[in-house]
Amino acid sequence: LAILEPLCDALTQAHAVELVHRDVKASNVILGHDAQGPRPVLLDFGLVKLLDAEGPGLTSSRSMLGTPAAMAPEQMKGQPVTAATDVYAVGLLAFHMLTGAPAFGGTPGVVQSYLQIHGARPRPSAKVDIDPAIDEPIVRALAPDPKARFASPREFFEAMRAIVMPTDTQSEQDVVTLYVEGGPAELA
């Protein structure tokens, strides 16, 4: 979460000024250091796309820029990119961080592209021993249809945090109430 949150916030800020990164992947993230300690830095905005730009930009209908293993289905199909394109890529990155392996890895490029467009969505809990609840936000981020994904990288992060670090306000309230009513000496 400490790595994912600043990345999601950086992408959300880029989207606020109508920029789509289009190449979010592990090799474009480094851990820098500042006064607060280590912090992730998102690199390589060389493929950035203005959301409202007319025409193909850096790509045309016959070319595809980016890394296929980190591309959303709409990128592979030459369709318009949106913030949902980066949400997909962050979902792929989170899957890789959780499992140590790419979501659609281990297959040749053409097969990998086919799986990303048409295949079943990968579930981290099928690869490593983690709570299957983590599968839901990953699968949603990796939805082939951009409209089915989270509205922003920040929304994806919040869904991940809710599962990894759940807050149970009722339990916290019960603890406080018990302490106030009984006091620490009576609890022993």
Number of C-alpha atoms within 10 A of each C-alpha: 13 9 16 19 18 17 22 22 16 15 23 22 15 16 20 12 10 16 21 25 23 27 26 29 24 18 10 12 16 14 11 11 11 7 6 6 8 13 16 16 15 21 15 14 14 11 16 16 20 17 15 9 10 7 9 13 11 12 13 11 9 7 10 15 15 15 14 17 18 26 24 29 24 17 18 18 13 16 11 12 20 21 24 25 28 27 33 30 24 27 28 28 23 25 25 18 16 17 18 13 15 19 24 22 12 10 10 9 14 10 14 18 21 13 16 24 20 11 13 12 19 19 19 26 16 12 14 12 10 13 12 13 14 20 20 15 24 26 20 19 30 30 23 20 16 21 9 12 24 22 15 21 30 21 18 23 23 15 17 22 17 12 16 13 9 10 11 8 9 9 10 11 11 11 11 12 12 14 14 10 9 10 12 10 7 9 8 5
